[in-house]
Amino acid sequence: MKQEAIERLMTLCFSGVGVTMIRCLFLGRLRYRIRKGIRWMMTIGLFVGIWFLFYYFW
């Protein structure tokens, strides 16, 4: 159950990132998007990390 949830979460994240990068490459605004994307990834990573901590140790 936990493994399935993790796999789905990972595929969702990677597919979203891939689609966004391809879209940005076509638009030619990749540098700006990367800067904004890193900030978003850090925020999302923080929330996901906290969620996993609560999920496993609650």
Backbone hydrogen bonds, N-H to C=O, Kabsch-Sander energy under -0.5 kcal/mol:
donor,donor_aa,acceptor,acceptor_aa,energy
5,A,1,M,-1.9
6,I,2,K,-2.4
7,E,3,Q,-2.6
8,R,4,E,-2.5
9,L,5,A,-2.3
10,M,6,I,-2.6
11,T,7,E,-2.6
12,L,8,R,-2.3
13,C,9,L,-2.4
14,F,10,M,-2.9
15,S,11,T,-2.6
16,G,12,L,-2.2
17,V,13,C,-2.5
18,G,14,F,-2.6
19,V,15,S,-2.5
20,T,16,G,-2.2
21,M,17,V,-2.6
22,I,18,G,-2.4
23,R,19,V,-2.4
24,C,20,T,-2.5
25,L,21,M,-2.4
26,F,22,I,-2.0
27,L,23,R,-1.8
28,G,24,C,-2.2
29,R,24,C,-1.3
33,R,29,R,-2.0
34,I,30,L,-2.7
35,R,31,R,-1.8
36,K,32,Y,-2.1
37,G,33,R,-3.4
38,I,34,I,-2.8
39,R,35,R,-1.3
40,W,36,K,-2.1
41,M,37,G,-3.3
42,M,38,I,-2.5
43,T,39,R,-2.1
44,I,40,W,-3.0
45,G,41,M,-3.0
46,L,42,M,-2.2
47,F,43,T,-2.2
48,V,44,I,-2.9
49,G,45,G,-2.6
50,I,46,L,-2.4
51,W,47,F,-2.5
52,F,48,V,-2.6
53,L,49,G,-2.2
54,F,50,I,-2.4
55,Y,51,W,-2.6
56,Y,52,F,-2.6
57,F,53,L,-2.3
58,W,54,F,-1.3
